[in-house]
Amino acid sequence: MRRVCLTLPTHRACTATIAAVGEEAAYGAREFGVEVHLLILDSSPAPVLAEHRKAVAALPASPGVTVHHLDEDEQGTFLREVIARSGVTSPSASADRLLELMLPSRVSYGACTNRAFLIAQALGCTSVHRRDSDSRYQHLDGEPAFPLHQELTYLGQRADDVRKSATRSKLPPGSGDRRVAVAGGSFVGEMSVDVAEIRDLDPDTYGELVGLSLPEGSPEIWRDHLIDASFRGAGNGTFDGDHAMLAPISPMRVDMCNVALDHEVYRRVPLPPATDTIGTDYFLFHLTHDARLPGLQHNRHIVNFHTEERRTDAGFLAYQVRFVKFLLAKTYLNTVYARTAAAGDALLDAEGCVRASVVAGFVRDSVALDRTEVARRLDVAQAAYRRLGGRYTTVADTLADRRSRLLDEARDDMADFALLMDHWEALAGASAEAGLGQVRAVNR
């Protein structure tokens, strides 16, 4: 029986989301006859974790659904077993160093998804389907529009075999024999990044900041369009029936709360484990797009909302710094993306799978990039926040105080990514060897 992993990483209260994702898992098992492993990776503080345990215990038992709710101690136990099995012993990649990259003490959007990838390998799953704690589903005629429907229909299928069932197809020539490697939709509702207030306060400053995320040399005619489209998702439309396009997926057309990846992708290449940095977890979407792997872009968009924590002074400051760190990271990432785009089909081996060593080489080369451009971006961001005034002045002061550290971290994060990539396939293989018994299921 086909086995899939529906995962919800979280570090904040989300009992309603747990219930909703539990319903999606039951839907997938019931409608598609698959075995769904609902994996909740919980980094929440103790009181919130306790509430989540109650929410998980309250999920109705569903045929074909197995629930795993792992706190950080349990995740750490699994990772130590996998790292030991992998046989990694080099000084640069000690067991403690790899554990730090996989389970850092700070927020890492890539690391939490990497843990889901490895656990899915242990569970014998053929795909990972990711949701987020600050999202919910759209409805049509009173029924939730679960993305899992489209993901399970297309993911892993030979593109030519499902071409006719898609609303549209824009497959590159010669890619019809390849399997659908990624499926994704976007979101409706609030912007995915907390910059709407900046746009309202000062559109020019907004354009200057968001423009830093674009590749150098982007044609001017496209810049305004790309800036306007960034972090906006699918706007405020409503789901009115399925529309699906079969094509390599642009990373701008999907959101990490609404994506699924085939195991042939994530068992070869991980996500950057950068801490306190948004956006770096989109790396595999750039990679699959540039390699011209078939993807399925659907319109079962998830409803995005901002939690109350983001609206506190501490939450606001933390998020803005994460945004700036993303703008700095893009200096390195855009260099890598330029090379993956130029490589195209050469990123794939004879079986149509990503050549991880090639990608790792691109990432490693980027570490040596001159930091002049990174420093310029930080100066632009700091001046922009100071110009906005009010509570944004605190952000500018924080950027000034942390200047050296921020510049170092932007470079070191890429070095860490290269290190993790060097050992990723060994970790993925060790996870598969560890097997189902290493991942505790919830008794309900």
Beta strands, then each sheet from edge to edge (+ up, - down):
strand 1: 3-10
strand 2: 35-42
strand 3: 65-71
strand 4: 127-130
strand 5: 135-137
strand 6: 139-140
strand 7: 143-144
strand 8: 168-169
strand 9: 182-184
strand 10: 187-189
strand 11: 244-247
strand 12: 259-262
strand 13: 295-298
strand 14: 302-304
sheet 1: 3+ 2+ 1+ 4+ 12- 9+ 13+ 11- 8-
sheet 2: 5+ 14- 10-
sheet 3: 6+ 7-
end
